[in-house]
Amino acid sequence: MISGTCAAGLVLGLVVGLVVPKKYEASVMISPVGSLGPAGAATNALESAASRLGGLGGLLGVGAIGGDSRKQEALATLQSQQLTQDYIRDNNLLPILFAKKWDPNRRAWRDPSDPPTLWKGDRLFEEKIRSLSTDSKTGLSTLTITWTDPVLAAEWANGLVSLTNGYLREKAIEEDRNNISYLTQQAEKTTVVGIQQAIYSVLQTEVSQMTFAQGTKEYALKVIDPAFAPERSSTPRPWVWTVLGGLAGVTVAVIIVVVRETDRA
């Protein structure tokens, strides 16, 4: 009985391992940009100059975000609901994510009364598709996309990083423009030479920072190693399923034997 049950478990495990759809993992290694490099130098200069303005610097929000906070903001944006939904919508991914509910011939949902939403797509990404890990020693982060198509997995991983960089770059440029406009107005209102000099110092740094942002593609997340389409699936692994099936078969058989012997006793 034990041998037969074990053999049945092995066969069943092998069949499951071969039938279950394969999934592939594509990973992109990134380094969140903090206060390093030209952008960091501009930020430090901006904070130093704005500190001389007192309340005006506070109104601009200068010095409120440090290097670590900028890194955390970049990683949070990468996983944010808004960015994920934007990516799903812009690339029309709902028919791919919910392929069983999509009729490719009619190019419509099989149940028009209950079509998948962007919110559901974001939940699917959050729970089953996207994962993010950070190495505490190096500070490098790895974004991993798990999907049934290796090419799409790599495309989505690289695309989400690119979208995050673009979003945060445009946000920074808009903030710099607003600050420049505000500083210009304040400089025109005052006649105190010391305040004017401080304002123009901050203004010059704001312009430098905006120029840097406009010319930097990897503004918030620097790609160390981009994602490539994997040639080997991550799951399922037939031999793992086979071993698990054999162990399950042995376990079931032993339980049956023990129960029978107990009843006889």
Beta strands, then each sheet from edge to edge (+ up, - down):
strand 1: 24-32
strand 2: 102-103
strand 3: 108-109
strand 4: 130-134
strand 5: 141-147
strand 6: 221-225
sheet 1: 4+ 5- 1+ 6-
sheet 2: 2+ 3-
end
